């Protein structure tokens, strides 16, 4: 069965997107473009962002009240920073219908699952934890675009309690967005993404933060080239979202930060003692791993 | 006087490019495209790269002997890693003509100037230290392209001894490549580029090196998204070139590595003690500095 025929079966009458930013807004736009959703209600905290979302056709209706918005919904995507998810879940739990399926777009999974188990109560069996591996450094409804998920992986982490019908709906929705589904264990997910995503973000944020503290920061940055620009692109990401992710995935991240500090210390030692061989060995290891990885991706 | 009319006056009979990689090869291609050079001789250590350079029209002739190649040259560009420059300079000094102008493309300037002063002898007055702020993560003659320097800055660091006529020639050549000239003091240059280029390279190399040491490295990298890809793009750069740069700009780089470690330690402490406020402050500082910088660049 092709993914086109799969998604042609998908019909979502009412989609509610809580947190109409890059992740939630793009989910809505992609499903609208695939013509599989009839009506999208966006829920958010600020009127300004919701107005933007409506004006740009990212959502059809706006609401400031998640609880009333989710009534009669077929699918709810929680697209807020992970730190807000417990509150959102607690708010909507009493109003969720018996058939409403809930999913999320959070970058950490163990904590989101723990919150859902606690706050969604009986509805937990229709909660399908997911994490789309897609994003840009921009945030807000205006940054959303329908193609964000095309050919990207979405990690799905269904639990023992999760109903197969809920998994099918969420899978079909992400596939209608053009994404591929990958299943992972929640713990494995969190450890892997601490390494390939959360650590790199902290590394980039810290690099720009440190440069920004210098009095000559803007002059300095003015002379920089494409290398720095690409290296710190992700330092333009949402501070709130990344604080939440760092807090949520604390243990794995701390361990990786230690490994990274050790590696930097090795580089520092090699530079200080003029040990060119050690330095070139490190740089070669990095270059080789990167090349192999790019080859596989191609 | 427009830059077009400036470069229309420029005529280089014989250009010698020592080290036909991304920097040297692109310099040659750009000057050929601007039709300001008659003949380009490429000097290198490996026959294979020189053959590639000739086949791709990057150079007209190849030589394995720098000393004989520079005879009768109007302009010599030393495009090797900075660690090879003393040897190259010592080799060519005896054969340089009385009118031959020499420049380089090295990413550090204080050490290159010191080497030139020592090894070029009387020819030092026609040596114009320069550093084009352009590059990609690729290396070798095949990575060269004529547009590399278009609208990019080239830092020029002429010394008291440097002849005005030599400065004019080198300036005109870079301008014919489409670049803008910026003058900086050598020490200031090295300190600034330690911050905006050398440190980010070490940061990126160390990040990939550390991930590459894990047994699950390739699986891990397979799940990563665009964030990591951009952050570590520069970890694909030439290990030899970057070893040389790190060694050459050791003092400034060590100081910055310490500041960076301190900043990482701040992030680590905030994560460990669940101090979300401190973390968000750091991330906001980074995001704001990056936005300002991008605004200026636009």
Interface residues (C-beta under 8 A of the other chain):
Chain A: X83 X133 X134 X135 X136 X152 X153 X155 X182 X192 X193 X195 X196 X197 X199 X200 X201 X202 X203 X204 X205 X206 X207 X208 X209 X210 X211 X212 X213 X214 X216 X217 X218 X219 X220 X221 X222 X223 X224 X225 X226 X227 X228 X230 X231 X232 X233 X234 X235 X236 X237 X239 X240 X242 X243 X246 X247 X250 X253 X254 X257 X258 X259 X260 X261 X262 X263 X264 X265 X266 X267 X268 X271 X272 X274 X276 X279 X280 X282 X283 X284 X285 X286 X287 X288 X289 X290 X291 X292 X293 X294 X296 X297
Chain B: X83 X133 X134 X135 X136 X152 X153 X155 X182 X192 X193 X195 X196 X197 X199 X200 X201 X202 X203 X204 X205 X206 X207 X208 X209 X210 X211 X212 X213 X214 X216 X217 X218 X219 X220 X221 X222 X223 X224 X225 X226 X227 X228 X230 X231 X232 X233 X234 X235 X236 X237 X239 X240 X242 X243 X246 X247 X250 X253 X254 X257 X258 X259 X260 X261 X262 X263 X264 X265 X266 X267 X268 X271 X272 X274 X276 X279 X280 X282 X283 X284 X285 X286 X287 X288 X289 X290 X291 X292 X293 X294 X296 X297
